[in-house]
Amino acid sequence: MEGEGTYMWPDGRVFCGDWKQGKKQGLGVFMWPNGQIYQGEFKNDKQNGEGTLHYPDGKKYKGIWRENKKHGKGYY
């Protein structure tokens, strides 16, 4: 996949955003079946850069991400 698009996995996960050479790259939204949503930057198919994770209970975490993990400064 290349450019902007949406992909739905059989397990219910969904990604809407930018793709480069079949990987999530740039800005996008990733949704899990449990209602968790990440909005932000992706690099090399992973959450990298600034982003916000919205939890099903209404809480959210906004901050910096590296390799799908919270990194550096951020807040709930």
N, CA, C and O of each residue as an XYZ file, in Angstrom:
304
protein
N       0.849     -1.179      0.000
C       0.000      0.000      0.000
C       0.890      1.236      0.000
O       1.943      1.258      0.637
N       0.460      2.244     -0.710
C       1.228      3.489     -0.839
C       0.267      4.673     -0.843
O      -0.773      4.626     -1.500
N       0.611      5.738     -0.111
C      -0.253      6.911     -0.053
C      -1.194      6.847      1.133
O      -0.877      6.250      2.161
N      -2.354      7.467      0.982
C      -3.331      7.497      2.069
C      -4.353      6.391      1.884
O      -4.835      6.157      0.776
N      -4.680      5.714      2.974
C      -5.660      4.641      2.864
C      -6.020      4.031      4.199
O      -5.492      4.412      5.243
N      -6.930      3.074      4.143
C      -7.428      2.385      5.335
C      -7.224      0.886      5.170
O      -7.474      0.327      4.102
N      -6.768      0.243      6.241
C      -6.609     -1.214      6.232
C      -7.290     -1.782      7.468
O      -7.129     -1.258      8.571
N      -8.053     -2.858      7.280
C      -8.732     -3.532      8.387
C      -8.187     -4.952      8.515
O      -8.227     -5.720      7.554
N      -7.678     -5.304      9.691
C      -7.183     -6.637      9.960
C      -8.353     -7.552     10.331
O      -9.378     -7.067     10.810
N      -8.223     -8.848     10.120
C      -9.296     -9.792     10.462
C      -9.689     -9.762     11.946
O     -10.829    -10.072     12.290
N      -8.747     -9.388     12.825
C      -9.042     -9.367     14.266
C      -9.757     -8.092     14.713
O     -10.041     -7.931     15.900
N     -10.053     -7.182     13.779
C     -10.811     -5.984     14.105
C     -10.012     -4.706     14.232
O     -10.593     -3.633     14.398
N      -8.692     -4.792     14.158
C      -7.871     -3.581     14.202
C      -8.026     -2.825     12.882
O      -8.225     -3.427     11.827
N      -7.931     -1.479     12.961
C      -8.082     -0.644     11.766
C      -7.034      0.468     11.801
O      -6.793      1.076     12.844
N      -6.418      0.725     10.655
C      -5.522      1.882     10.514
C      -5.996      2.725      9.346
O      -6.216      2.223      8.244
N      -6.150      4.022      9.607
C      -6.491      4.999      8.569
C      -5.389      6.044      8.566
O      -5.149      6.699      9.581
N      -4.722      6.204      7.438
C      -3.668      7.211      7.397
C      -2.712      6.994      6.253
O      -3.064      6.434      5.214
N      -1.481      7.455      6.468
C      -0.448      7.435      5.440
C       0.334      6.124      5.443
O       0.679      5.580      6.492
N       0.598      5.643      4.241
C       1.355      4.406      4.030
C       2.539      4.683      3.109
O       2.455      5.509      2.200
N       3.631      3.986      3.358
C       4.786      4.049      2.473
C       5.394      2.654      2.401
O       5.804      2.092      3.416
N       5.446      2.113      1.218
C       5.978      0.772      0.974
C       5.341     -0.266      1.887
O       6.023     -1.138      2.425
N       4.018     -0.163      2.056
C       3.276     -1.142      2.839
C       3.366     -0.994      4.344
O       2.893     -1.857      5.083
N       3.974      0.103      4.810
C       4.111      0.335      6.252
C       3.431      1.640      6.640
O       3.358      2.576      5.844
N       2.932      1.691      7.881
C       2.362      2.921      8.401
C       3.484      3.952      8.498
O       4.516      3.700      9.119
N       3.272      5.122      7.875
C       4.324      6.136      7.806
C       3.677      7.511      7.681
O       2.958      7.770      6.716
N       3.926      8.400      8.652
C       3.320      9.725      8.636
C       2.212      9.809      9.670
O       2.322      9.226     10.749
N       1.149     10.528      9.350
C       0.041     10.705     10.289
C      -1.033      9.651     10.085
O      -1.299      9.217      8.964
N      -1.647      9.246     11.197
C      -2.716      8.269     11.078
C      -3.447      8.023     12.382
O      -3.110      8.566     13.435
N      -4.467      7.176     12.264
C      -5.281      6.767     13.409
C      -5.328      5.248     13.419
O      -5.683      4.623     12.420
N      -4.965      4.652     14.563
C      -4.991      3.193     14.716
C      -6.028      2.867     15.782
O      -5.987      3.406     16.888
N      -6.961      1.977     15.439
C      -8.043      1.616     16.365
C      -7.993      0.123     16.684
O      -7.821     -0.706     15.790
N      -8.145     -0.208     17.962
C      -8.187     -1.588     18.419
C      -9.638     -1.989     18.680
O     -10.480     -1.125     18.926
N      -9.941     -3.276     18.629
C     -11.314     -3.745     18.881
C     -11.855     -3.383     20.269
O     -13.069     -3.283     20.446
N     -10.976     -3.186     21.249
C     -11.411     -2.860     22.613
C     -11.799     -1.395     22.785
O     -12.187     -0.984     23.879
N     -11.700     -0.597     21.710
C     -12.069      0.807     21.768
C     -10.905      1.760     21.966
O     -11.098      2.976     21.945
N      -9.711      1.241     22.156
C      -8.519      2.073     22.306
C      -8.169      2.675     20.944
O      -8.265      1.999     19.920
N      -7.759      3.963     20.937
C      -7.445      4.652     19.684
C      -6.167      5.460     19.852
O      -6.022      6.210     20.818
N      -5.237      5.307     18.908
C      -4.030      6.129     18.863
C      -4.133      7.048     17.656
O      -4.383      6.596     16.539
N      -3.938      8.344     17.887
C      -3.907      9.331     16.817
C      -2.560     10.012     16.858
O      -2.173     10.557     17.892
N      -1.836      9.992     15.747
C      -0.550     10.667     15.753
C       0.366     10.213     14.646
O      -0.062      9.817     13.562
N       1.656     10.286     14.962
C       2.696     10.017     13.980
C       3.151      8.559     14.014
O       3.204      7.921     15.066
N       3.472      8.065     12.831
C       4.004      6.715     12.657
C       5.283      6.791     11.833
O       5.429      7.649     10.962
N       6.197      5.888     12.121
C       7.422      5.748     11.337
C       7.802      4.282     11.354
O       7.816      3.650     12.411
N       8.108      3.743     10.196
C       8.496      2.332     10.073
C       7.471      1.392     10.689
O       7.834      0.418     11.350
N       6.182      1.685     10.471
C       5.083      0.816     10.889
C       4.776      0.863     12.386
O       3.986      0.060     12.883
N       5.403      1.810     13.113
C       5.204      1.880     14.564
C       4.873      3.298     15.000
O       5.139      4.260     14.280
N       4.283      3.417     16.200
C       4.006      4.717     16.781
C       5.334      5.382     17.111
O       6.070      4.911     17.978
N       5.639      6.470     16.425
C       6.882      7.207     16.621
C       6.595      8.693     16.442
O       6.030      9.094     15.424
N       6.977      9.514     17.420
C       6.725     10.949     17.347
C       5.616     11.345     18.297
O       5.390     10.682     19.309
N       4.918     12.434     17.971
C       3.854     12.931     18.832
C       2.553     12.178     18.568
O       2.194     11.903     17.422
N       1.859     11.853     19.654
C       0.592     11.161     19.489
C      -0.221     11.121     20.765
O       0.281     11.387     21.857
N      -1.492     10.780     20.602
C      -2.415     10.684     21.728
C      -3.077      9.316     21.715
O      -3.599      8.872     20.692
N      -3.047      8.652     22.868
C      -3.711      7.367     23.022
C      -4.970      7.584     23.846
O      -4.902      8.023     24.994
N      -6.118      7.276     23.254
C      -7.415      7.400     23.919
C      -7.815      6.021     24.433
O      -7.881      5.061     23.666
N      -8.081      5.927     25.736
C      -8.471      4.666     26.348
C      -9.988      4.519     26.327
O     -10.698      5.524     26.291
N     -10.502      3.285     26.348
C     -11.950      3.056     26.320
C     -12.710      3.715     27.472
O     -13.892      4.028     27.331
N     -12.038      3.929     28.617
C     -12.710      4.529     29.774
C     -12.763      6.056     29.713
O     -13.243      6.698     30.647
N     -12.271      6.638     28.616
C     -12.313      8.086     28.446
C     -11.018      8.799     28.790
O     -10.859      9.973     28.455
N     -10.087      8.117     29.452
C      -8.797      8.720     29.766
C      -7.963      8.801     28.488
O      -8.241      8.116     27.504
N      -6.933      9.653     28.521
C      -6.042      9.714     27.366
C      -4.630     10.066     27.807
O      -4.422     10.689     28.848
N      -3.670      9.655     26.995
C      -2.268      9.977     27.217
C      -1.769     10.699     25.974
O      -1.917     10.200     24.859
N      -1.180     11.870     26.167
C      -0.635     12.644     25.057
C       0.842     12.854     25.301
O       1.243     13.314     26.370
N       1.657     12.517     24.307
C       3.089     12.675     24.481
C       3.885     12.159     23.308
O       3.385     12.032     22.190
N       5.132     11.867     23.592
C       6.075     11.387     22.585
C       6.135      9.868     22.641
O       6.092      9.271     23.716
N       6.235      9.252     21.469
C       6.294      7.793     21.336
C       7.545      7.397     20.569
O       7.997      8.109     19.672
N       8.091      6.252     20.937
C       9.211      5.669     20.197
C       9.010      4.157     20.163
O       8.901      3.508     21.203
N       8.964      3.613     18.960
C       8.822      2.164     18.767
C       7.606      1.597     19.517
O       7.713      0.572     20.191
N       6.453      2.266     19.399
C       5.189      1.841     20.012
C       5.129      2.008     21.529
O       4.194      1.511     22.157
N       6.105      2.695     22.137
C       6.122      2.868     23.592
C       6.189      4.342     23.951
O       6.782      5.142     23.227
N       5.574      4.694     25.079
C       5.658      6.062     25.583
C       7.129      6.374     25.830
O       7.874      5.544     26.351
N       7.539      7.600     25.442
C       8.958      7.951     25.532
C       9.096      9.424     25.880
O       8.527     10.276     25.197
N       9.834      9.734     26.922
C      10.054     11.137     27.275
C       8.840     11.759     27.916
O       8.110     11.110     28.665
N       8.629     13.038     27.609
C       7.557     13.791     28.245
C       6.190     13.449     27.659
O       6.031     13.214     26.461
N       5.222     13.432     28.554
C       3.853     13.186     28.165
C       2.965     13.371     29.377
O       3.460     13.492     30.498
N       1.673     13.395     29.170
C       0.765     13.548     30.300
C      -0.555     12.843     30.045
O      -0.952     12.611     28.904
N      -1.231     12.504     31.156
C      -2.548     11.862     31.098
C      -3.617     12.911     31.264
O      -4.805     12.590     31.247
